[in-house]
């Protein structure tokens, strides 16, 4: 790779706001001012559409993380309505950070499209929802970011083909992803970024990386391999109740990730001359000129 695209860092809030608008806005503010990231991302679900009656009414599989007596009640507690999403988007605009949302069903896709965000994310779990994808291709003009966790290579090929048929492949961002919370290092499989770049780097807009691992070393490697969009789960406190907090970065971790990836971006270039200006003084002083 001769040159690298500028990194773009996304703080995935998801539902780590615990259903509290005040916490959601604090997460946005800290992401902008302290973490120096480019975007924050929430999620939107129509739970009655997404879940069967059985799934909706059964208990949460891990009661210690539940915000309701049933799984449906838990999900509804954590859900912001479209007016609240508009409030979050306006708040993001006011402080100068990009707002985005993952959509999990067709109704949510239609609602979020009405807000006209810069990009919409389709999570790994929904990248085979052909009806939703077709609707978004036909009705939403922004970028469509799609994770490829728990997805076969033929399914990825079919997905990209669908976007090419709709003439939307240049608005598509494909993310390397392993779906787990958290993901051990030997399951991250970073070299799949090379596969995405080889097959689709010239076809889609960007290749990204959505990480659910611990720490921040892997993200620098992902960028170096060619994933210029880096997405990480983000919370104010990893000990909070909920399934995603433990697999999330706290503000200091996200700040360091942004710092390190941007530093590596500046360093990933060739020398434009044999002796750089910064070296000339040292050469004149230290280099043995006698041969």
C-alpha positions as CSV (number, residue, x, y, z in Angstrom):
1,X,0.0,0.0,0.0
2,X,1.6,3.2,-1.2
3,X,-0.5,5.7,0.8
4,X,-2.9,5.5,3.7
5,X,-6.3,7.2,4.1
6,X,-6.7,9.4,7.1
7,X,-8.1,7.5,10.0
8,X,-11.7,8.0,11.1
9,X,-12.5,6.9,14.7
10,X,-16.0,6.0,15.7
11,X,-17.0,5.7,19.4
12,X,-19.8,3.2,19.5
13,X,-22.1,4.1,22.4
14,X,-24.8,1.6,21.3
15,X,-27.0,1.4,24.4
16,X,-24.3,2.0,26.9
17,X,-26.2,5.2,27.9
18,X,-28.4,2.9,30.0
19,X,-31.6,4.6,28.6
20,X,-30.6,7.9,30.1
21,X,-30.4,11.0,27.9
22,X,-28.1,12.8,30.3
23,X,-25.6,10.0,30.2
24,X,-25.9,9.8,26.4
25,X,-25.0,13.5,26.0
26,X,-22.2,13.2,28.5
27,X,-20.8,10.3,26.4
28,X,-21.0,12.5,23.3
29,X,-19.3,15.4,25.0
30,X,-16.5,13.3,26.4
31,X,-16.0,11.6,23.0
32,X,-15.6,15.0,21.3
33,X,-13.6,17.0,23.9
34,X,-11.5,14.4,25.7
35,X,-11.3,11.4,23.3
36,X,-10.8,13.4,20.1
37,X,-12.8,11.0,17.9
38,X,-14.7,11.7,14.7
39,X,-18.1,10.2,15.3
40,X,-20.4,8.7,17.9
41,X,-22.8,5.9,17.1
42,X,-26.0,4.8,18.8
43,X,-28.5,2.1,17.8
44,X,-32.2,2.0,16.9
45,X,-34.4,-1.1,17.2
46,X,-38.1,-1.7,16.8
47,X,-38.2,-4.5,19.3
48,X,-41.7,-5.8,18.4
49,X,-40.6,-6.1,14.7
50,X,-37.2,-7.5,15.6
51,X,-38.2,-10.1,18.2
52,X,-40.7,-13.0,18.2
53,X,-43.3,-12.9,20.9
54,X,-41.4,-15.7,22.7
55,X,-38.2,-13.7,22.6
56,X,-39.9,-10.5,23.6
57,X,-41.7,-12.1,26.6
58,X,-39.0,-14.4,28.0
59,X,-36.7,-13.4,30.8
60,X,-33.3,-11.8,30.0
61,X,-30.7,-14.6,29.6
62,X,-28.4,-12.8,32.1
63,X,-30.7,-11.3,34.8
64,X,-27.9,-9.3,36.4
65,X,-27.7,-7.2,33.2
66,X,-31.5,-6.8,32.8
67,X,-33.3,-3.4,32.8
68,X,-36.7,-5.1,32.8
69,X,-38.6,-8.3,33.9
70,X,-38.6,-9.6,30.3
71,X,-36.1,-9.3,27.5
72,X,-38.6,-7.1,25.6
73,X,-39.0,-4.8,28.6
74,X,-35.3,-4.7,29.0
75,X,-34.8,-3.7,25.3
76,X,-37.6,-1.0,25.5
77,X,-36.0,0.5,28.6
78,X,-32.8,1.1,26.7
79,X,-34.4,2.4,23.5
80,X,-34.5,6.0,22.5
81,X,-37.4,7.1,20.2
82,X,-36.9,9.1,17.0
83,X,-37.4,12.5,18.7
84,X,-34.7,11.6,21.2
85,X,-32.4,10.6,18.3
86,X,-33.1,13.9,16.7
87,X,-32.1,15.6,20.0
88,X,-28.9,13.6,20.1
89,X,-28.1,14.5,16.5
90,X,-28.7,18.2,17.1
91,X,-26.5,18.0,20.2
92,X,-23.7,16.4,18.1
93,X,-24.0,19.1,15.5
94,X,-23.9,21.8,18.2
95,X,-20.5,20.5,19.6
96,X,-19.0,19.4,16.2
97,X,-19.0,15.7,16.2
98,X,-20.7,13.3,13.7
99,X,-23.9,11.5,14.8
100,X,-24.7,8.0,13.5
101,X,-26.8,5.1,14.4
102,X,-27.0,1.3,13.7
103,X,-30.4,0.2,12.5
104,X,-31.6,-3.3,13.2
105,X,-34.9,-3.5,11.2
106,X,-36.8,-1.8,8.4
107,X,-38.9,0.5,10.6
108,X,-35.8,1.8,12.4
109,X,-34.0,2.3,9.0
110,X,-36.9,4.4,7.8
111,X,-37.0,6.5,11.0
112,X,-33.3,7.1,11.1
113,X,-33.2,8.0,7.3
114,X,-35.7,10.8,8.1
115,X,-32.9,12.4,10.2
116,X,-30.5,12.3,7.2
117,X,-27.3,11.4,9.2
118,X,-23.9,11.3,7.4
119,X,-23.9,7.5,7.6
120,X,-26.0,4.6,8.8
121,X,-24.6,1.3,10.2
122,X,-25.9,-2.1,9.5
123,X,-24.7,-4.5,12.2
124,X,-23.4,-8.0,11.4
125,X,-26.6,-9.6,12.7
126,X,-28.7,-7.7,10.1
127,X,-26.4,-7.7,7.0
128,X,-28.6,-10.4,5.4
129,X,-31.9,-8.4,5.8
130,X,-32.4,-8.0,2.1
131,X,-35.6,-6.0,2.4
132,X,-33.9,-3.4,4.7
133,X,-30.8,-3.2,2.6
134,X,-32.8,-2.7,-0.6
135,X,-34.9,0.0,1.0
136,X,-31.8,1.9,2.2
137,X,-30.1,1.6,-1.2
138,X,-33.2,3.2,-2.8
139,X,-34.1,5.8,-0.2
140,X,-31.0,6.8,1.7
141,X,-28.2,8.8,0.0
142,X,-25.5,8.7,2.7
143,X,-22.8,6.1,3.4
144,X,-23.9,2.7,4.4
145,X,-21.5,1.0,6.8
146,X,-21.8,-2.8,7.2
147,X,-20.0,-5.2,9.6
148,X,-19.1,-8.7,8.4
149,X,-19.1,-10.6,11.7
150,X,-20.6,-14.1,11.6
151,X,-20.8,-13.8,7.8
152,X,-19.4,-16.2,5.2
153,X,-17.2,-15.1,2.3
154,X,-20.0,-16.0,-0.3
155,X,-22.4,-13.9,1.8
156,X,-20.0,-11.0,1.7
157,X,-19.7,-11.4,-2.1
158,X,-23.5,-11.5,-2.5
159,X,-23.7,-8.3,-0.3
160,X,-21.3,-6.4,-2.4
161,X,-22.9,-7.6,-5.6
162,X,-26.3,-6.3,-4.3
163,X,-24.7,-2.8,-3.8
164,X,-23.1,-2.9,-7.3
165,X,-26.4,-3.7,-8.8
166,X,-28.0,-0.7,-7.1
167,X,-25.0,1.4,-8.1
168,X,-24.3,2.1,-4.4
169,X,-21.0,0.3,-3.9
170,X,-19.1,3.6,-3.7
171,X,-21.2,4.5,-0.7
172,X,-20.5,1.1,1.0
173,X,-18.0,0.7,3.9
174,X,-17.2,-2.9,4.7
175,X,-15.9,-3.7,8.3
176,X,-13.8,-6.6,9.3
177,X,-15.4,-7.9,12.5
178,X,-15.6,-10.9,14.8
179,X,-18.9,-11.1,16.7
180,X,-18.1,-11.7,20.3
181,X,-18.1,-9.7,23.5
182,X,-15.2,-9.6,24.3
183,X,-13.2,-11.3,21.5
184,X,-9.9,-13.0,22.5
185,X,-6.9,-11.9,20.4
186,X,-6.6,-15.2,18.5
187,X,-10.2,-14.7,17.3
188,X,-9.8,-11.1,16.0
189,X,-8.4,-12.4,12.7
190,X,-7.0,-9.1,11.5
191,X,-5.6,-10.6,8.3
192,X,-9.1,-10.8,7.0
193,X,-8.7,-7.0,6.4
194,X,-6.2,-8.0,3.6
195,X,-8.9,-10.3,2.1
196,X,-11.5,-7.4,2.1
197,X,-8.9,-5.0,0.6
198,X,-7.8,-7.5,-2.1
199,X,-11.4,-8.3,-3.2
200,X,-13.2,-5.1,-2.5
201,X,-10.8,-2.3,-1.9
202,X,-11.3,-0.8,-5.3
203,X,-15.0,-1.5,-5.3
204,X,-16.3,0.0,-2.1
205,X,-15.6,3.4,-0.5
206,X,-13.6,2.2,2.6
207,X,-12.6,-0.8,4.5
208,X,-13.2,-0.6,8.2
209,X,-12.6,-2.5,11.4
210,X,-15.1,-3.0,14.2
211,X,-13.3,-4.4,17.3
212,X,-14.7,-6.0,20.4
213,X,-11.3,-7.0,21.8
214,X,-9.5,-5.7,24.9
215,X,-6.9,-2.9,24.8
216,X,-5.9,-0.7,21.8
217,X,-2.8,-2.4,20.3
218,X,-4.9,-4.3,17.7
219,X,-6.5,-1.1,16.4
220,X,-3.2,0.3,15.3
221,X,-2.4,-2.9,13.5
222,X,-5.9,-2.8,11.8
223,X,-5.2,0.7,10.5
224,X,-1.8,-0.3,9.3
225,X,-3.3,-3.2,7.3
226,X,-5.6,-0.8,5.6
227,X,-8.8,-0.3,7.7
228,X,-8.9,3.5,7.9
229,X,-12.3,3.5,9.8
230,X,-11.9,2.1,13.3
231,X,-15.0,1.5,15.5
232,X,-14.9,0.6,19.2
233,X,-17.5,0.2,21.9
234,X,-17.2,3.1,24.4
235,X,-18.5,3.6,27.9
236,X,-17.9,5.9,30.9
237,X,-17.6,2.9,33.3
238,X,-16.8,-0.7,32.3
239,X,-18.4,-1.9,35.5
240,X,-21.9,-0.6,34.7
241,X,-24.8,-3.0,34.3
242,X,-25.2,-4.2,30.8
243,X,-23.7,-6.7,28.3
244,X,-21.5,-4.3,26.3
245,X,-19.7,-2.3,29.0
246,X,-17.1,-5.0,29.8
247,X,-16.1,-5.1,26.1
248,X,-15.9,-1.3,25.8
249,X,-13.2,1.3,26.2
250,X,-13.4,3.9,28.9
251,X,-12.5,7.5,27.9
252,X,-8.8,7.3,28.5
253,X,-8.5,4.2,26.5
254,X,-10.4,5.7,23.6
255,X,-8.3,8.9,23.8
256,X,-5.1,6.9,23.6
257,X,-6.5,4.9,20.7
258,X,-7.2,8.0,18.7
259,X,-3.8,9.5,19.6
260,X,-1.9,6.4,18.6
261,X,-3.8,5.7,15.3
262,X,-3.3,9.3,14.2
263,X,0.4,9.2,15.2
264,X,0.9,6.0,13.1
265,X,-1.0,7.6,10.2
266,X,1.6,10.5,10.2
267,X,4.5,8.1,10.4
268,X,3.3,5.8,7.5
269,X,5.1,7.4,4.6
270,X,8.3,7.1,2.6
271,X,11.2,9.5,2.9
272,X,10.9,12.2,0.2
273,X,14.7,12.6,0.1
274,X,17.6,10.5,1.4
275,X,18.6,13.0,4.1
276,X,15.7,14.7,5.7
277,X,16.2,18.3,7.0
278,X,15.8,17.0,10.5
279,X,18.8,14.7,9.9
280,X,21.1,17.1,8.2
281,X,22.3,18.9,11.4
282,X,22.9,15.5,13.0
283,X,24.7,14.2,9.9
284,X,27.0,17.3,9.9
285,X,27.8,16.8,13.5
286,X,27.9,13.1,14.0
287,X,28.5,11.3,10.7
288,X,32.0,10.1,9.9
289,X,32.8,12.1,6.7
290,X,36.3,10.5,6.3
291,X,34.9,7.2,5.0
